[in-house]
Amino acid sequence: MSRDAKIITVGSGMGSLCTAAALAKETGRRPTVFEREERIGGSFSTYRIDSFSVDTGAHLLTRGRTGELPQLLRRYVSHDVFERHFSPQESYNFTLRGRTSRLPRNLIELLNFKILSTRERRQTIHMLLRFLSMGREGTKQVSSLTSYDLVEPEIAGEDMYFWLNAITWMCSGSDIHHAPASRIVDTFVRNRRLSPSYVIRHVSPTGRASEEDYYPIGGAASVPRLLIDSAGLDVRTRREVNRICVTDGIVEGIEADGKFYPAEIVVYGGLLKDLPTLLGRKNLPREDLKKYSSLKEYYGLSLWIGFDKGIESFSRQSIVKIEESTDPPKWVVFTSDFDPGVAPKGKLLVVSTILTSKPRSRQIDQIEAAVEEALPHHKRHIITRHEQVCLAEKCLQDREKNVWTLPKQKTGIQGLYVVGTDTAGWGNGGNLCADSALRCLEFIKQDFPELFT
């Protein structure tokens, strides 16, 4: 491959942009990004409703210290990107049966977690110590288990069961009986293997095992913009890719709006189940075709509400209302408390969200009830109301489709790679997009080392 090799990414979602930015920084090339919509960023988008700025779903970047997306942004945007462009949240508040308690930051704080009984707290500590000893790599041995299969021996009561069900919904988009074991372990611990320093962070009274989450100042759309601007990416919106061109098992480029664009590397960031249509089924190895066709996405159903006044007593926390069943929790985020610029001066913007594979109209009533619980008698202050259904992740993971079994970023076609939340990787949401991008980068380095010299 020549040093002036053309690189194209299909789609401007976070997986595509993370990969394109990393390639630009590592190779000195300028990837071209083709996006069929006018807005960029996929699920990391922002638009105006009346005088408010709403995101495509509720957004907080998790694991501000060790998460895959924060690390990628620090590496390829700037080392102080979070200090300059994000507003921190200390932790989540969980509420169940009228009790409210902050998500513990370490095992010592867990002893005072009021959501659970004393016995349930002890069992939760036992569970977390088992997760610590297992680490991410250890989940390979339990890859065929659901989250419930893994934690059932430690569940000491209904409240612990409901709380863990809420956690699995938030990290996977499904309930405790369907989410893969790897997702719940990855939510609580991020170590690949056990190390003394990692254990100390979890058990020390001043430890911060539960890291700060962050809201992007300017809304979710500011994150893809940071990647585009820092890497100087060539982004072409309203350009739908009609075909990925392949000859004799080697990618040659793409066709968009009736025009051919040559490329030695094509990174596809759309739905994997749609890739056979762009390639032609005969060009895709049978094994890839089978994996891609079985994938199923899930969604975020959100209610955005603009109020005519703010709430002084609220201090940058979000609220998770736990259901006394296997139903999804309701997540309420006071967005304008993180960034006042998303609402007119003196006004308040709140979003309440649930994750679901099948959005239903009755769920809006449940979401509204969660807002009423967080903000009693709020309805008389509403000046804007906006319902929204957005893609949350491109794959609803389960015990058959998870980090250990999902498609890798390298396809059976030379020069063609795939990224995003329907490929193998750790984390969820933006972190999974970033991990997928970094894995893709490593495959490209192996296949085209001359680009990186």
C-alpha positions in Angstrom: 0.0 0.0 0.0 1.2 3.5 -0.9 1.8 6.1 1.8 -1.0 8.3 0.3 -3.5 5.4 0.7 -7.2 6.5 0.8 -9.2 5.7 4.0 -13.0 5.9 4.0 -15.3 5.5 6.9 -19.0 4.8 6.3 -21.2 6.6 8.8 -20.4 9.3 11.4 -21.4 7.5 14.6 -19.0 7.3 17.5 -17.4 4.1 16.4 -16.6 5.5 13.0 -15.3 8.8 14.2 -13.2 7.3 17.0 -11.6 5.0 14.4 -11.1 7.8 11.9 -9.6 10.2 14.4 -7.2 7.5 15.7 -6.1 6.6 12.1 -5.6 10.3 11.3 -3.4 10.9 14.3 -1.5 7.6 13.9 -0.9 7.7 10.2 -1.0 11.4 9.2 -3.7 10.5 6.6 -7.0 12.3 6.4 -9.9 9.8 6.4 -13.0 10.8 4.5 -16.3 10.2 6.5 -19.5 9.6 4.5 -22.7 10.3 6.4 -26.2 9.9 4.9 -27.9 12.2 7.4 -27.4 16.0 7.8 -26.5 15.5 11.5 -23.3 13.8 12.5 -22.6 11.7 15.6 -25.2 9.0 15.4 -26.5 8.5 18.9 -24.2 11.4 20.0 -26.3 14.1 18.4 -28.0 17.3 19.7 -30.8 19.4 18.2 -33.1 22.2 19.2 -36.7 21.9 20.5 -38.2 25.4 21.1 -35.4 27.2 23.0 -33.9 24.0 24.5 -31.0 21.8 23.2 -31.9 18.1 23.5 -29.6 15.1 22.9 -30.5 11.9 21.2 -31.2 10.1 24.4 -29.8 10.8 27.9 -26.0 11.0 28.0 -23.3 10.8 30.6 -19.8 9.6 29.7 -19.0 6.9 32.3 -15.7 5.9 33.9 -14.1 9.3 33.5 -10.7 8.0 34.6 -10.3 4.5 33.1 -13.2 4.3 30.5 -12.2 3.5 26.9 -13.8 6.7 25.5 -12.2 9.0 28.1 -8.8 7.4 27.4 -9.2 7.7 23.7 -10.2 11.4 23.9 -7.2 12.1 26.2 -4.9 10.4 23.7 -6.2 11.8 20.5 -7.9 15.1 21.4 -6.0 16.6 24.4 -4.8 15.4 27.8 -7.0 18.0 29.6 -10.1 17.4 27.4 -12.3 16.6 30.4 -11.3 19.6 32.4 -12.1 21.9 29.5 -15.1 20.3 27.8 -17.0 18.3 30.4 -19.0 18.8 33.6 -18.6 16.1 36.3 -21.2 14.1 38.1 -20.1 12.6 41.4 -22.4 9.6 41.4 -26.0 8.3 40.8 -28.8 8.4 43.3 -30.8 5.2 43.4 -34.4 5.1 44.8 -36.4 2.0 45.8 -39.5 1.7 48.1 -39.2 5.4 49.1 -35.5 5.0 50.1 -32.8 7.0 48.3 -29.1 6.4 48.5 -26.0 7.4 46.5 -24.2 4.7 44.5 -21.3 3.7 46.7 -17.8 4.6 45.5 -16.0 1.8 47.3 -16.7 -1.3 49.5 -16.6 0.8 52.7 -19.4 3.1 51.5 -21.4 0.1 50.4 -21.8 -0.7 54.1 -24.1 2.4 54.3 -26.0 1.8 51.1 -29.6 2.3 52.4 -31.3 0.7 49.4 -30.2 -2.7 50.7 -30.6 -4.5 54.0 -27.5 -5.2 56.1 -27.4 -8.9 54.9 -27.8 -7.8 51.3 -24.9 -5.4 51.7 -22.7 -8.1 53.0 -23.7 -10.4 50.2 -23.0 -7.6 47.7 -19.5 -7.2 49.1 -19.0 -10.9 48.7 -20.2 -10.7 45.1 -17.9 -7.7 44.3 -14.9 -9.5 45.8 -15.6 -12.4 43.5 -15.9 -10.0 40.5 -12.6 -8.5 41.5 -10.8 -11.8 41.6 -12.4 -12.7 38.2 -11.6 -9.5 36.4 -12.7 -8.9 32.8 -10.6 -11.8 31.5 -12.3 -14.2 33.9 -15.7 -13.6 32.3 -14.6 -15.8 29.4 -15.1 -18.8 31.6 -18.8 -17.7 32.2 -19.6 -16.3 28.8 -22.5 -18.7 28.3 -24.2 -17.5 31.6 -26.7 -14.7 32.1 -26.2 -12.1 34.8 -28.7 -13.8 37.0 -26.9 -17.2 36.6 -23.7 -15.5 37.9 -25.1 -13.5 40.8 -27.9 -15.8 42.0 -25.8 -17.5 44.8 -25.2 -14.1 46.4 -28.8 -12.6 46.1 -30.0 -12.3 49.7 -33.4 -10.6 49.2 -35.8 -8.9 46.9 -34.2 -5.5 47.1 -30.8 -6.7 46.1 -32.5 -8.6 43.2 -34.4 -5.4 42.0 -31.2 -3.3 42.3 -29.1 -5.7 40.3 -31.8 -5.9 37.7 -31.7 -2.1 37.4 -27.9 -2.3 37.0 -28.1 -4.9 34.2 -30.8 -2.8 32.4 -28.5 0.3 32.5 -25.5 -1.6 31.3 -27.0 -3.9 28.7 -30.6 -2.9 27.7 -32.1 -6.1 29.1 -33.1 -7.6 32.4 -31.0 -9.7 34.7 -32.3 -12.9 33.2 -31.2 -12.1 29.7 -28.1 -9.8 30.0 -24.8 -11.6 29.7 -22.6 -12.2 32.8 -19.8 -10.3 31.2 -21.8 -7.0 31.2 -22.6 -7.0 34.9 -19.0 -7.8 35.9 -17.7 -5.1 33.6 -20.0 -2.6 35.2 -18.5 -3.1 38.6 -14.9 -3.9 37.9 -12.6 -2.9 35.0 -9.4 -4.8 35.8 -8.3 -7.4 33.3 -6.6 -9.3 36.1 -6.3 -8.8 39.9 -3.7 -6.3 41.1 -2.9 -4.9 44.6 -3.5 -1.3 43.5 -6.9 -2.1 42.0 -8.0 -3.9 45.2 -6.9 -1.0 47.4 -9.0 1.4 45.3 -12.1 -0.7 46.0 -11.6 -1.3 49.7 -10.0 1.9 50.9 -12.4 4.4 52.7 -11.1 7.1 50.4 -11.0 4.9 47.3 -12.9 5.9 44.1 -13.6 2.6 42.5 -16.9 4.1 41.3 -15.5 6.9 39.0 -17.0 10.2 38.1 -19.3 10.4 35.1 -19.3 13.5 32.8 -21.7 15.4 30.7 -20.3 17.1 27.6 -20.6 20.9 27.7 -22.6 21.9 24.6 -24.5 18.6 24.5 -23.8 15.1 23.2 -22.9 16.5 19.7 -19.9 18.2 21.1 -18.1 14.9 21.5 -18.0 13.9 17.8 -17.1 17.5 17.0 -14.1 17.3 19.3 -12.9 14.2 17.3 -13.5 15.8 13.9 -11.8 19.1 14.7 -8.8 17.6 16.5 -8.1 15.1 13.7 -9.1 17.4 10.8 -11.5 14.8 9.4 -13.1 15.3 6.0 -16.8 14.7 6.8 -19.3 14.7 4.0 -22.9 14.8 5.1 -26.0 13.9 3.1 -23.9 11.4 1.2 -25.5 7.9 1.3 -23.2 5.0 0.5 -25.0 2.7 -1.9 -22.3 0.1 -2.3 -19.0 -1.1 -0.9 -17.0 -2.3 -3.9 -15.1 -5.5 -3.6 -13.1 -7.5 -6.3 -11.6 -10.9 -5.6 -11.9 -10.5 -1.9 -10.2 -7.1 -1.8 -12.0 -3.8 -1.0 -11.6 -1.2 -3.8 -13.8 1.7 -2.5 -17.4 2.8 -2.3 -20.2 4.2 -4.4 -22.1 7.1 -3.0 -24.8 9.1 -4.9 -23.8 7.4 -8.1 -20.1 8.2 -7.9 -17.2 5.9 -7.2 -14.6 6.8 -4.5 -11.5 4.6 -4.4 -10.0 3.5 -1.1 -7.6 0.8 0.2 -9.2 0.9 3.6 -13.0 1.1 4.3 -14.3 1.2 7.9 -18.0 0.5 8.1 -19.8 1.9 11.2 -23.5 1.2 10.3 -25.7 -1.7 11.4 -23.8 -4.9 10.7 -27.0 -6.7 9.7 -27.3 -4.1 6.8 -23.7 -4.8 5.5 -24.6 -7.7 3.2 -26.9 -5.3 1.2 -24.0 -2.9 0.6 -21.5 -5.7 -0.2 -23.6 -8.2 -2.0 -24.1 -11.5 -0.1 -21.8 -13.4 -2.3 -18.9 -11.1 -1.3 -19.3 -11.8 2.4 -17.9 -15.0 4.0 -20.6 -17.3 5.1 -19.5 -17.2 8.8 -19.7 -13.4 8.8 -23.0 -13.4 7.1 -24.5 -15.7 9.7 -23.2 -13.6 12.6 -24.3 -10.3 11.2 -27.9 -11.4 10.4 -28.6 -12.5 13.9 -27.9 -9.1 15.6 -30.8 -7.1 17.1 -30.6 -3.5 18.3 -32.3 -1.8 21.3 -33.5 1.7 22.0 -33.8 4.5 24.5 -37.3 5.9 25.0 -36.9 9.5 26.4 -39.1 12.3 27.6 -37.5 15.7 27.6 -39.2 18.4 29.7 -38.4 22.1 29.8 -39.5 24.0 32.9 -40.0 27.7 33.4 -37.7 27.8 36.5 -34.7 26.0 37.9 -34.3 24.1 41.1 -31.6 25.5 43.4 -31.5 22.5 45.8 -30.4 20.1 43.1 -26.6 19.5 42.9 -25.5 17.6 39.8 -26.9 14.2 40.5 -29.1 11.9 38.4 -31.8 9.7 39.8 -32.4 6.0 39.0 -35.9 4.8 40.0 -35.6 1.1 40.6 -38.8 -1.0 39.8 -40.0 -3.7 42.1 -40.0 -6.2 39.1 -37.8 -7.0 36.1 -39.0 -3.9 34.3 -36.4 -1.3 33.3 -35.5 1.4 35.8 -36.4 5.0 35.0 -33.3 7.3 34.7 -33.9 11.1 35.3 -31.1 13.5 34.4 -31.1 17.2 35.2 -29.3 18.1 32.1 -29.2 21.9 32.5 -27.6 21.5 35.9 -24.6 20.1 34.1 -24.6 22.7 31.3 -26.9 25.7 31.8 -26.4 26.5 28.1 -28.8 23.8 27.0 -31.7 25.8 28.4 -32.7 29.5 28.4 -31.4 31.5 31.3 -33.2 30.6 34.5 -35.0 27.6 32.9 -34.5 23.9 33.6 -34.1 21.0 31.2 -34.7 17.4 32.4 -34.7 14.1 30.6 -36.2 10.8 31.8 -35.2 7.6 29.9 -35.8 3.9 29.8 -34.0 1.3 27.7 -36.2 -1.1 25.7 -36.1 -3.4 22.7 -39.7 -2.6 21.9 -40.7 1.0 22.6 -44.4 1.2 23.7 -46.6 4.2 24.3 -47.5 3.1 27.8 -43.9 3.5 28.8 -44.1 7.2 28.4 -46.6 7.3 31.3 -44.1 5.4 33.4 -41.4 7.8 32.5 -43.6 10.8 33.4 -44.3 9.2 36.8 -40.6 9.0 37.5 -40.3 12.7 36.8 -43.2 13.4 39.1 -41.5 11.5 41.8 -38.2 13.4 41.3 -40.0 16.8 40.9 -43.4 16.7 42.8 -46.1 19.0 41.3 -43.8 19.8 38.3 -46.6 19.9 35.6 -47.6 23.5 36.2 -44.1 24.6 35.3 -43.8 22.7 32.0 -43.2 24.9 28.9 -41.7 22.3 26.5 -42.4 18.6 26.2 -40.7 16.3 23.7 -40.9 12.5 23.3 -38.1 10.7 21.6 -37.1 7.2 20.5 -33.4 6.7 19.7 -31.1 3.8 18.9 -29.1 3.0 22.2 -26.8 0.2 20.9 -26.7 -1.8 17.7 -26.7 -5.1 19.5 -28.8 -6.4 22.4 -26.3 -8.6 24.1 -27.1 -11.9 25.7 -25.4 -15.1 26.7 -24.9 -16.0 23.0 -23.9 -12.6 21.8 -21.4 -10.8 24.0 -17.8 -9.5 24.2 -16.5 -13.0 23.7 -18.7 -14.0 20.7 -19.6 -10.8 18.8 -17.9 -10.2 15.4 -14.4 -8.9 15.5 -13.5 -5.7 13.7 -11.6 -7.4 10.9 -13.8 -9.0 8.2 -13.0 -11.7 5.7 -12.5 -9.1 3.0 -9.1 -7.5 2.8 -9.2 -3.8 3.7 -12.7 -3.9 5.1 -13.3 -3.4 8.8 -16.4 -2.9 11.0 -16.8 -0.9 14.2 -19.4 0.0 16.7 -21.6 -1.4 19.5 -22.5 -4.6 17.4 -18.8 -5.7 17.4 -16.6 -7.2 20.2 -15.5 -4.8 22.9 -15.7 -3.9 26.5 -17.9 -1.3 28.1 -21.2 0.0 26.7 -22.3 3.0 24.7 -19.5 5.4 24.0 -16.9 3.3 25.8 -17.8 0.3 23.6 -17.5 2.4 20.5 -14.0 3.6 21.6 -12.9 0.1 22.5 -14.1 -1.2 19.1 -12.2 1.6 17.4 -9.0 0.8 19.2 -9.3 -2.9 18.4 -9.9 -1.9 14.7 -6.8 0.2 14.8 -4.7 -2.7 16.0 -6.0 -4.9 13.1 -5.2 -2.2 10.6 -1.7 -1.9 12.1 -1.2 -5.6 11.6 -2.5 -5.6 8.0 -0.9 -2.3 6.8 2.2 -1.7 9.0 3.7 0.6 6.4 1.0 3.2 7.1 2.3 3.6 10.6 6.1 4.0 10.0 
